[in-house]
């Protein structure tokens, strides 16, 4: 049981699905923070924006 509902990948918008699958391919798993923020499309999109350091 979690505090935040974790959606099914198939229920997410296509652009967020694509980003999550990219993370999974690179890391070998999907960090929980991606799935927890996925229902809030804006937050999930901000999390997936590449940043330059």
PDBQT receptor file of N, H, CA, C and O in Angstrom, charges set to zero:
ATOM      1  N   UNK A   1       0.842  -1.169   0.000  1.00  0.00    +0.000 N 
ATOM      2  CA  UNK A   1       0.000   0.000   0.000  1.00  0.00    +0.000 C 
ATOM      3  C   UNK A   1       0.893   1.239   0.000  1.00  0.00    +0.000 C 
ATOM      4  O   UNK A   1       1.852   1.322   0.766  1.00  0.00    +0.000 OA
ATOM      5  N   UNK A   2       0.573   2.189  -0.854  1.00  0.00    +0.000 N 
ATOM      6  H   UNK A   2      -0.206   2.122  -1.477  1.00  0.00    +0.000 HD
ATOM      7  CA  UNK A   2       1.368   3.403  -0.940  1.00  0.00    +0.000 C 
ATOM      8  C   UNK A   2       0.515   4.620  -0.606  1.00  0.00    +0.000 C 
ATOM      9  O   UNK A   2      -0.714   4.563  -0.647  1.00  0.00    +0.000 OA
ATOM     10  N   UNK A   3       1.174   5.704  -0.281  1.00  0.00    +0.000 N 
ATOM     11  H   UNK A   3       2.173   5.750  -0.248  1.00  0.00    +0.000 HD
ATOM     12  CA  UNK A   3       0.455   6.950  -0.001  1.00  0.00    +0.000 C 
ATOM     13  C   UNK A   3      -0.031   7.603  -1.281  1.00  0.00    +0.000 C 
ATOM     14  O   UNK A   3      -1.052   8.291  -1.295  1.00  0.00    +0.000 OA
ATOM     15  N   UNK A   4       0.708   7.381  -2.349  1.00  0.00    +0.000 N 
ATOM     16  H   UNK A   4       1.537   6.823  -2.337  1.00  0.00    +0.000 HD
ATOM     17  CA  UNK A   4       0.373   7.997  -3.633  1.00  0.00    +0.000 C 
ATOM     18  C   UNK A   4      -0.069   6.921  -4.607  1.00  0.00    +0.000 C 
ATOM     19  O   UNK A   4       0.570   5.873  -4.704  1.00  0.00    +0.000 OA
ATOM     20  N   UNK A   5      -1.137   7.163  -5.320  1.00  0.00    +0.000 N 
ATOM     21  H   UNK A   5      -1.656   8.014  -5.241  1.00  0.00    +0.000 HD
ATOM     22  CA  UNK A   5      -1.576   6.166  -6.300  1.00  0.00    +0.000 C 
ATOM     23  C   UNK A   5      -0.556   6.068  -7.429  1.00  0.00    +0.000 C 
ATOM     24  O   UNK A   5      -0.122   7.085  -7.970  1.00  0.00    +0.000 OA
ATOM     25  N   UNK A   6      -0.183   4.863  -7.775  1.00  0.00    +0.000 N 
ATOM     26  H   UNK A   6      -0.536   4.037  -7.335  1.00  0.00    +0.000 HD
ATOM     27  CA  UNK A   6       0.763   4.615  -8.852  1.00  0.00    +0.000 C 
ATOM     28  C   UNK A   6      -0.038   4.150 -10.065  1.00  0.00    +0.000 C 
ATOM     29  O   UNK A   6      -0.628   3.069 -10.041  1.00  0.00    +0.000 OA
ATOM     30  N   UNK A   7      -0.063   4.957 -11.124  1.00  0.00    +0.000 N 
ATOM     31  H   UNK A   7       0.417   5.835 -11.143  1.00  0.00    +0.000 HD
ATOM     32  CA  UNK A   7      -0.866   4.600 -12.294  1.00  0.00    +0.000 C 
ATOM     33  C   UNK A   7      -0.203   3.513 -13.125  1.00  0.00    +0.000 C 
ATOM     34  O   UNK A   7       1.002   3.279 -13.030  1.00  0.00    +0.000 OA
ATOM     35  N   UNK A   8      -0.999   2.870 -13.924  1.00  0.00    +0.000 N 
ATOM     36  H   UNK A   8      -1.978   3.061 -14.002  1.00  0.00    +0.000 HD
ATOM     37  CA  UNK A   8      -0.473   1.927 -14.901  1.00  0.00    +0.000 C 
ATOM     38  C   UNK A   8       0.160   2.732 -16.029  1.00  0.00    +0.000 C 
ATOM     39  O   UNK A   8      -0.339   3.797 -16.390  1.00  0.00    +0.000 OA
ATOM     40  N   UNK A   9       1.242   2.232 -16.579  1.00  0.00    +0.000 N 
ATOM     41  H   UNK A   9       1.647   1.366 -16.286  1.00  0.00    +0.000 HD
ATOM     42  CA  UNK A   9       1.942   2.934 -17.647  1.00  0.00    +0.000 C 
ATOM     43  C   UNK A   9       1.015   3.179 -18.840  1.00  0.00    +0.000 C 
ATOM     44  O   UNK A   9       1.080   4.231 -19.475  1.00  0.00    +0.000 OA
ATOM     45  N   UNK A  10       0.162   2.215 -19.137  1.00  0.00    +0.000 N 
ATOM     46  H   UNK A  10       0.109   1.360 -18.621  1.00  0.00    +0.000 HD
ATOM     47  CA  UNK A  10      -0.747   2.327 -20.285  1.00  0.00    +0.000 C 
ATOM     48  C   UNK A  10      -1.787   3.425 -20.115  1.00  0.00    +0.000 C 
ATOM     49  O   UNK A  10      -2.388   3.867 -21.094  1.00  0.00    +0.000 OA
ATOM     50  N   UNK A  11      -2.005   3.869 -18.873  1.00  0.00    +0.000 N 
ATOM     51  H   UNK A  11      -1.517   3.509 -18.078  1.00  0.00    +0.000 HD
ATOM     52  CA  UNK A  11      -3.001   4.904 -18.597  1.00  0.00    +0.000 C 
ATOM     53  C   UNK A  11      -2.443   6.324 -18.677  1.00  0.00    +0.000 C 
ATOM     54  O   UNK A  11      -3.191   7.291 -18.526  1.00  0.00    +0.000 OA
ATOM     55  N   UNK A  12      -1.149   6.457 -18.909  1.00  0.00    +0.000 N 
ATOM     56  H   UNK A  12      -0.542   5.672 -19.031  1.00  0.00    +0.000 HD
ATOM     57  CA  UNK A  12      -0.507   7.767 -18.949  1.00  0.00    +0.000 C 
ATOM     58  C   UNK A  12      -0.510   8.340 -20.355  1.00  0.00    +0.000 C 
ATOM     59  O   UNK A  12      -0.625   7.598 -21.330  1.00  0.00    +0.000 OA
ATOM     60  N   UNK A  13      -0.384   9.662 -20.467  1.00  0.00    +0.000 N 
ATOM     61  H   UNK A  13      -0.290  10.265 -19.675  1.00  0.00    +0.000 HD
ATOM     62  CA  UNK A  13      -0.275  10.268 -21.802  1.00  0.00    +0.000 C 
ATOM     63  C   UNK A  13       0.951   9.724 -22.543  1.00  0.00    +0.000 C 
ATOM     64  O   UNK A  13       1.939   9.331 -21.922  1.00  0.00    +0.000 OA
ATOM     65  N   UNK A  14       0.874   9.707 -23.852  1.00  0.00    +0.000 N 
ATOM     66  H   UNK A  14       0.071  10.026 -24.356  1.00  0.00    +0.000 HD
ATOM     67  CA  UNK A  14       1.919   9.093 -24.678  1.00  0.00    +0.000 C 
ATOM     68  C   UNK A  14       3.291   9.707 -24.452  1.00  0.00    +0.000 C 
ATOM     69  O   UNK A  14       4.286   8.982 -24.424  1.00  0.00    +0.000 OA
ATOM     70  N   UNK A  15       3.372  11.031 -24.291  1.00  0.00    +0.000 N 
ATOM     71  H   UNK A  15       2.564  11.620 -24.314  1.00  0.00    +0.000 HD
ATOM     72  CA  UNK A  15       4.695  11.650 -24.121  1.00  0.00    +0.000 C 
ATOM     73  C   UNK A  15       5.340  11.255 -22.795  1.00  0.00    +0.000 C 
ATOM     74  O   UNK A  15       6.557  11.085 -22.722  1.00  0.00    +0.000 OA
ATOM     75  N   UNK A  16       4.531  11.109 -21.751  1.00  0.00    +0.000 N 
ATOM     76  H   UNK A  16       3.543  11.247 -21.811  1.00  0.00    +0.000 HD
ATOM     77  CA  UNK A  16       5.072  10.693 -20.454  1.00  0.00    +0.000 C 
ATOM     78  C   UNK A  16       5.469   9.221 -20.501  1.00  0.00    +0.000 C 
ATOM     79  O   UNK A  16       6.493   8.838 -19.937  1.00  0.00    +0.000 OA
ATOM     80  N   UNK A  17       4.668   8.399 -21.166  1.00  0.00    +0.000 N 
ATOM     81  H   UNK A  17       3.836   8.710 -21.625  1.00  0.00    +0.000 HD
ATOM     82  CA  UNK A  17       5.029   6.983 -21.341  1.00  0.00    +0.000 C 
ATOM     83  C   UNK A  17       6.391   6.854 -22.013  1.00  0.00    +0.000 C 
ATOM     84  O   UNK A  17       7.239   6.068 -21.591  1.00  0.00    +0.000 OA
ATOM     85  N   UNK A  18       6.583   7.643 -23.068  1.00  0.00    +0.000 N 
ATOM     86  H   UNK A  18       5.894   8.282 -23.411  1.00  0.00    +0.000 HD
ATOM     87  CA  UNK A  18       7.830   7.599 -23.821  1.00  0.00    +0.000 C 
ATOM     88  C   UNK A  18       9.028   7.952 -22.932  1.00  0.00    +0.000 C 
ATOM     89  O   UNK A  18      10.053   7.271 -22.970  1.00  0.00    +0.000 OA
ATOM     90  N   UNK A  19       8.897   9.008 -22.140  1.00  0.00    +0.000 N 
ATOM     91  H   UNK A  19       8.064   9.561 -22.109  1.00  0.00    +0.000 HD
ATOM     92  CA  UNK A  19       9.987   9.426 -21.255  1.00  0.00    +0.000 C 
ATOM     93  C   UNK A  19      10.277   8.376 -20.195  1.00  0.00    +0.000 C 
ATOM     94  O   UNK A  19      11.439   8.092 -19.906  1.00  0.00    +0.000 OA
ATOM     95  N   UNK A  20       9.238   7.801 -19.617  1.00  0.00    +0.000 N 
ATOM     96  H   UNK A  20       8.294   8.031 -19.852  1.00  0.00    +0.000 HD
ATOM     97  CA  UNK A  20       9.432   6.776 -18.589  1.00  0.00    +0.000 C 
ATOM     98  C   UNK A  20      10.119   5.553 -19.191  1.00  0.00    +0.000 C 
ATOM     99  O   UNK A  20      10.991   4.961 -18.555  1.00  0.00    +0.000 OA
ATOM    100  N   UNK A  21       9.743   5.175 -20.393  1.00  0.00    +0.000 N 
ATOM    101  H   UNK A  21       9.034   5.656 -20.909  1.00  0.00    +0.000 HD
ATOM    102  CA  UNK A  21      10.392   4.033 -21.044  1.00  0.00    +0.000 C 
ATOM    103  C   UNK A  21      11.852   4.337 -21.372  1.00  0.00    +0.000 C 
ATOM    104  O   UNK A  21      12.691   3.437 -21.324  1.00  0.00    +0.000 OA
ATOM    105  N   UNK A  22      12.168   5.593 -21.705  1.00  0.00    +0.000 N 
ATOM    106  H   UNK A  22      11.486   6.323 -21.743  1.00  0.00    +0.000 HD
ATOM    107  CA  UNK A  22      13.564   5.982 -21.930  1.00  0.00    +0.000 C 
ATOM    108  C   UNK A  22      14.378   5.836 -20.646  1.00  0.00    +0.000 C 
ATOM    109  O   UNK A  22      15.497   5.324 -20.665  1.00  0.00    +0.000 OA
ATOM    110  N   UNK A  23      13.813   6.287 -19.543  1.00  0.00    +0.000 N 
ATOM    111  H   UNK A  23      12.904   6.704 -19.528  1.00  0.00    +0.000 HD
ATOM    112  CA  UNK A  23      14.492   6.164 -18.251  1.00  0.00    +0.000 C 
ATOM    113  C   UNK A  23      14.700   4.692 -17.916  1.00  0.00    +0.000 C 
ATOM    114  O   UNK A  23      15.771   4.300 -17.452  1.00  0.00    +0.000 OA
ATOM    115  N   UNK A  24      13.686   3.890 -18.149  1.00  0.00    +0.000 N 
ATOM    116  H   UNK A  24      12.817   4.209 -18.526  1.00  0.00    +0.000 HD
ATOM    117  CA  UNK A  24      13.779   2.459 -17.860  1.00  0.00    +0.000 C 
ATOM    118  C   UNK A  24      14.868   1.797 -18.701  1.00  0.00    +0.000 C 
ATOM    119  O   UNK A  24      15.601   0.941 -18.205  1.00  0.00    +0.000 OA
ATOM    120  N   UNK A  25      14.977   2.186 -19.962  1.00  0.00    +0.000 N 
ATOM    121  H   UNK A  25      14.381   2.881 -20.364  1.00  0.00    +0.000 HD
ATOM    122  CA  UNK A  25      15.989   1.615 -20.838  1.00  0.00    +0.000 C 
ATOM    123  C   UNK A  25      17.398   1.979 -20.367  1.00  0.00    +0.000 C 
ATOM    124  O   UNK A  25      18.313   1.159 -20.436  1.00  0.00    +0.000 OA
ATOM    125  N   UNK A  26      17.564   3.202 -19.894  1.00  0.00    +0.000 N 
ATOM    126  H   UNK A  26      16.820   3.869 -19.839  1.00  0.00    +0.000 HD
ATOM    127  CA  UNK A  26      18.887   3.655 -19.455  1.00  0.00    +0.000 C 
ATOM    128  C   UNK A  26      19.260   3.116 -18.078  1.00  0.00    +0.000 C 
ATOM    129  O   UNK A  26      20.392   2.685 -17.861  1.00  0.00    +0.000 OA
ATOM    130  N   UNK A  27      18.311   3.142 -17.155  1.00  0.00    +0.000 N 
ATOM    131  H   UNK A  27      17.391   3.493 -17.331  1.00  0.00    +0.000 HD
ATOM    132  CA  UNK A  27      18.599   2.771 -15.769  1.00  0.00    +0.000 C 
ATOM    133  C   UNK A  27      18.347   1.294 -15.473  1.00  0.00    +0.000 C 
ATOM    134  O   UNK A  27      18.920   0.736 -14.537  1.00  0.00    +0.000 OA
ATOM    135  N   UNK A  28      17.490   0.668 -16.272  1.00  0.00    +0.000 N 
ATOM    136  H   UNK A  28      17.025   1.121 -17.032  1.00  0.00    +0.000 HD
ATOM    137  CA  UNK A  28      17.153  -0.727 -16.008  1.00  0.00    +0.000 C 
ATOM    138  C   UNK A  28      15.950  -0.880 -15.082  1.00  0.00    +0.000 C 
ATOM    139  O   UNK A  28      15.516  -1.997 -14.804  1.00  0.00    +0.000 OA
ATOM    140  N   UNK A  29      15.416   0.234 -14.608  1.00  0.00    +0.000 N 
ATOM    141  H   UNK A  29      15.769   1.142 -14.834  1.00  0.00    +0.000 HD
ATOM    142  CA  UNK A  29      14.227   0.221 -13.756  1.00  0.00    +0.000 C 
ATOM    143  C   UNK A  29      13.588   1.597 -13.836  1.00  0.00    +0.000 C 
ATOM    144  O   UNK A  29      14.182   2.534 -14.371  1.00  0.00    +0.000 OA
ATOM    145  N   UNK A  30      12.388   1.717 -13.308  1.00  0.00    +0.000 N 
ATOM    146  H   UNK A  30      11.906   0.956 -12.873  1.00  0.00    +0.000 HD
ATOM    147  CA  UNK A  30      11.698   3.011 -13.279  1.00  0.00    +0.000 C 
ATOM    148  C   UNK A  30      11.693   3.500 -11.832  1.00  0.00    +0.000 C 
ATOM    149  O   UNK A  30      11.080   2.870 -10.971  1.00  0.00    +0.000 OA
ATOM    150  N   UNK A  31      12.372   4.621 -11.553  1.00  0.00    +0.000 N 
ATOM    151  H   UNK A  31      12.871   5.133 -12.253  1.00  0.00    +0.000 HD
ATOM    152  CA  UNK A  31      12.335   5.158 -10.190  1.00  0.00    +0.000 C 
ATOM    153  C   UNK A  31      10.902   5.501  -9.776  1.00  0.00    +0.000 C 
ATOM    154  O   UNK A  31      10.119   5.999 -10.586  1.00  0.00    +0.000 OA
ATOM    155  N   UNK A  32      10.570   5.239  -8.539  1.00  0.00    +0.000 N 
ATOM    156  H   UNK A  32      11.206   4.835  -7.881  1.00  0.00    +0.000 HD
ATOM    157  CA  UNK A  32       9.210   5.472  -8.040  1.00  0.00    +0.000 C 
ATOM    158  C   UNK A  32       8.762   6.909  -8.212  1.00  0.00    +0.000 C 
ATOM    159  O   UNK A  32       7.574   7.168  -8.409  1.00  0.00    +0.000 OA
ATOM    160  N   UNK A  33       9.692   7.846  -8.142  1.00  0.00    +0.000 N 
ATOM    161  H   UNK A  33      10.657   7.636  -7.982  1.00  0.00    +0.000 HD
ATOM    162  CA  UNK A  33       9.317   9.251  -8.257  1.00  0.00    +0.000 C 
ATOM    163  C   UNK A  33       8.688   9.545  -9.619  1.00  0.00    +0.000 C 
ATOM    164  O   UNK A  33       7.789  10.381  -9.705  1.00  0.00    +0.000 OA
ATOM    165  N   UNK A  34       9.132   8.887 -10.670  1.00  0.00    +0.000 N 
ATOM    166  H   UNK A  34       9.862   8.207 -10.600  1.00  0.00    +0.000 HD
ATOM    167  CA  UNK A  34       8.542   9.099 -11.992  1.00  0.00    +0.000 C 
ATOM    168  C   UNK A  34       7.088   8.649 -12.011  1.00  0.00    +0.000 C 
ATOM    169  O   UNK A  34       6.222   9.344 -12.543  1.00  0.00    +0.000 OA
ATOM    170  N   UNK A  35       6.827   7.488 -11.431  1.00  0.00    +0.000 N 
ATOM    171  H   UNK A  35       7.531   6.924 -10.999  1.00  0.00    +0.000 HD
ATOM    172  CA  UNK A  35       5.454   6.978 -11.423  1.00  0.00    +0.000 C 
ATOM    173  C   UNK A  35       4.565   7.756 -10.456  1.00  0.00    +0.000 C 
ATOM    174  O   UNK A  35       3.376   7.936 -10.719  1.00  0.00    +0.000 OA
ATOM    175  N   UNK A  36       5.129   8.217  -9.344  1.00  0.00    +0.000 N 
ATOM    176  H   UNK A  36       6.095   8.071  -9.131  1.00  0.00    +0.000 HD
ATOM    177  CA  UNK A  36       4.332   8.976  -8.375  1.00  0.00    +0.000 C 
ATOM    178  C   UNK A  36       3.933  10.337  -8.942  1.00  0.00    +0.000 C 
ATOM    179  O   UNK A  36       2.844  10.833  -8.655  1.00  0.00    +0.000 OA
ATOM    180  N   UNK A  37       4.816  10.948  -9.752  1.00  0.00    +0.000 N 
ATOM    181  H   UNK A  37       5.701  10.545  -9.985  1.00  0.00    +0.000 HD
ATOM    182  CA  UNK A  37       4.515  12.251 -10.328  1.00  0.00    +0.000 C 
ATOM    183  C   UNK A  37       3.774  12.161 -11.656  1.00  0.00    +0.000 C 
ATOM    184  O   UNK A  37       3.295  13.176 -12.162  1.00  0.00    +0.000 OA
ATOM    185  N   UNK A  38       3.675  10.989 -12.217  1.00  0.00    +0.000 N 
ATOM    186  H   UNK A  38       4.064  10.165 -11.806  1.00  0.00    +0.000 HD
ATOM    187  CA  UNK A  38       3.054  10.826 -13.532  1.00  0.00    +0.000 C 
ATOM    188  C   UNK A  38       1.617  11.344 -13.619  1.00  0.00    +0.000 C 
ATOM    189  O   UNK A  38       1.262  11.929 -14.642  1.00  0.00    +0.000 OA
ATOM    190  N   UNK A  39       0.770  11.158 -12.599  1.00  0.00    +0.000 N 
ATOM    191  H   UNK A  39       1.058  10.683 -11.768  1.00  0.00    +0.000 HD
ATOM    192  CA  UNK A  39      -0.591  11.688 -12.720  1.00  0.00    +0.000 C 
ATOM    193  C   UNK A  39      -0.627  13.210 -12.864  1.00  0.00    +0.000 C 
ATOM    194  O   UNK A  39      -1.548  13.757 -13.470  1.00  0.00    +0.000 OA
ATOM    195  N   UNK A  40       0.367  13.884 -12.311  1.00  0.00    +0.000 N 
ATOM    196  H   UNK A  40       1.115  13.439 -11.818  1.00  0.00    +0.000 HD
ATOM    197  CA  UNK A  40       0.481  15.328 -12.494  1.00  0.00    +0.000 C 
ATOM    198  C   UNK A  40       1.341  15.542 -13.731  1.00  0.00    +0.000 C 
ATOM    199  O   UNK A  40       2.562  15.665 -13.625  1.00  0.00    +0.000 OA
ATOM    200  N   UNK A  41       0.728  15.588 -14.878  1.00  0.00    +0.000 N 
ATOM    201  H   UNK A  41      -0.264  15.489 -14.964  1.00  0.00    +0.000 HD
ATOM    202  CA  UNK A  41       1.454  15.665 -16.139  1.00  0.00    +0.000 C 
ATOM    203  C   UNK A  41       2.495  16.760 -16.172  1.00  0.00    +0.000 C 
ATOM    204  O   UNK A  41       3.590  16.554 -16.695  1.00  0.00    +0.000 OA
ATOM    205  N   UNK A  42       2.176  17.921 -15.623  1.00  0.00    +0.000 N 
ATOM    206  H   UNK A  42       1.287  18.088 -15.199  1.00  0.00    +0.000 HD
ATOM    207  CA  UNK A  42       3.126  19.039 -15.650  1.00  0.00    +0.000 C 
ATOM    208  C   UNK A  42       4.390  18.697 -14.863  1.00  0.00    +0.000 C 
ATOM    209  O   UNK A  42       5.497  18.951 -15.337  1.00  0.00    +0.000 OA
ATOM    210  N   UNK A  43       4.240  18.131 -13.678  1.00  0.00    +0.000 N 
ATOM    211  H   UNK A  43       3.341  17.924 -13.293  1.00  0.00    +0.000 HD
ATOM    212  CA  UNK A  43       5.402  17.783 -12.859  1.00  0.00    +0.000 C 
ATOM    213  C   UNK A  43       6.224  16.679 -13.519  1.00  0.00    +0.000 C 
ATOM    214  O   UNK A  43       7.454  16.728 -13.501  1.00  0.00    +0.000 OA
ATOM    215  N   UNK A  44       5.564  15.702 -14.090  1.00  0.00    +0.000 N 
ATOM    216  H   UNK A  44       4.565  15.663 -14.105  1.00  0.00    +0.000 HD
ATOM    217  CA  UNK A  44       6.277  14.616 -14.749  1.00  0.00    +0.000 C 
ATOM    218  C   UNK A  44       7.064  15.135 -15.946  1.00  0.00    +0.000 C 
ATOM    219  O   UNK A  44       8.190  14.700 -16.188  1.00  0.00    +0.000 OA
ATOM    220  N   UNK A  45       6.482  16.056 -16.687  1.00  0.00    +0.000 N 
ATOM    221  H   UNK A  45       5.567  16.410 -16.491  1.00  0.00    +0.000 HD
ATOM    222  CA  UNK A  45       7.184  16.624 -17.851  1.00  0.00    +0.000 C 
ATOM    223  C   UNK A  45       8.395  17.440 -17.406  1.00  0.00    +0.000 C 
ATOM    224  O   UNK A  45       9.442  17.392 -18.053  1.00  0.00    +0.000 OA
ATOM    225  N   UNK A  46       8.266  18.188 -16.312  1.00  0.00    +0.000 N 
ATOM    226  H   UNK A  46       7.416  18.227 -15.787  1.00  0.00    +0.000 HD
ATOM    227  CA  UNK A  46       9.395  18.955 -15.794  1.00  0.00    +0.000 C 
ATOM    228  C   UNK A  46      10.519  18.044 -15.321  1.00  0.00    +0.000 C 
ATOM    229  O   UNK A  46      11.696  18.365 -15.485  1.00  0.00    +0.000 OA
ATOM    230  N   UNK A  47      10.158  16.917 -14.738  1.00  0.00    +0.000 N 
ATOM    231  H   UNK A  47       9.201  16.657 -14.605  1.00  0.00    +0.000 HD
ATOM    232  CA  UNK A  47      11.158  15.964 -14.260  1.00  0.00    +0.000 C 
ATOM    233  C   UNK A  47      11.947  15.354 -15.401  1.00  0.00    +0.000 C 
ATOM    234  O   UNK A  47      13.107  14.981 -15.226  1.00  0.00    +0.000 OA
ATOM    235  N   UNK A  48      11.338  15.250 -16.549  1.00  0.00    +0.000 N 
ATOM    236  H   UNK A  48      10.395  15.552 -16.691  1.00  0.00    +0.000 HD
ATOM    237  CA  UNK A  48      11.964  14.593 -17.694  1.00  0.00    +0.000 C 
ATOM    238  C   UNK A  48      12.734  15.543 -18.606  1.00  0.00    +0.000 C 
ATOM    239  O   UNK A  48      13.301  15.111 -19.609  1.00  0.00    +0.000 OA
ATOM    240  N   UNK A  49      12.761  16.831 -18.268  1.00  0.00    +0.000 N 
ATOM    241  H   UNK A  49      12.300  17.182 -17.452  1.00  0.00    +0.000 HD
ATOM    242  CA  UNK A  49      13.469  17.796 -19.119  1.00  0.00    +0.000 C 
ATOM    243  C   UNK A  49      14.971  17.643 -18.904  1.00  0.00    +0.000 C 
ATOM    244  O   UNK A  49      15.446  17.715 -17.771  1.00  0.00    +0.000 OA
ATOM    245  N   UNK A  50      15.727  17.430 -19.994  1.00  0.00    +0.000 N 
ATOM    246  H   UNK A  50      15.341  17.372 -20.914  1.00  0.00    +0.000 HD
ATOM    247  CA  UNK A  50      17.182  17.317 -19.826  1.00  0.00    +0.000 C 
ATOM    248  C   UNK A  50      17.763  18.651 -19.346  1.00  0.00    +0.000 C 
ATOM    249  O   UNK A  50      17.342  19.725 -19.776  1.00  0.00    +0.000 OA
ATOM    250  N   UNK A  51      18.726  18.551 -18.459  1.00  0.00    +0.000 N 
ATOM    251  H   UNK A  51      19.068  17.679 -18.109  1.00  0.00    +0.000 HD
ATOM    252  CA  UNK A  51      19.363  19.747 -17.921  1.00  0.00    +0.000 C 
ATOM    253  C   UNK A  51      20.863  19.689 -18.171  1.00  0.00    +0.000 C 
ATOM    254  O   UNK A  51      21.479  18.623 -18.148  1.00  0.00    +0.000 OA
ATOM    255  N   UNK A  52      21.421  20.841 -18.404  1.00  0.00    +0.000 N 
ATOM    256  H   UNK A  52      20.921  21.707 -18.422  1.00  0.00    +0.000 HD
ATOM    257  CA  UNK A  52      22.869  20.939 -18.567  1.00  0.00    +0.000 C 
ATOM    258  C   UNK A  52      23.447  21.491 -17.283  1.00  0.00    +0.000 C 
ATOM    259  O   UNK A  52      22.939  22.467 -16.732  1.00  0.00    +0.000 OA
ATOM    260  N   UNK A  53      24.499  20.873 -16.812  1.00  0.00    +0.000 N 
ATOM    261  H   UNK A  53      24.912  20.081 -17.260  1.00  0.00    +0.000 HD
ATOM    262  CA  UNK A  53      25.149  21.349 -15.588  1.00  0.00    +0.000 C 
ATOM    263  C   UNK A  53      26.358  22.178 -15.920  1.00  0.00    +0.000 C 
ATOM    264  O   UNK A  53      27.038  22.668 -15.018  1.00  0.00    +0.000 OA
TER     265      UNK A  53
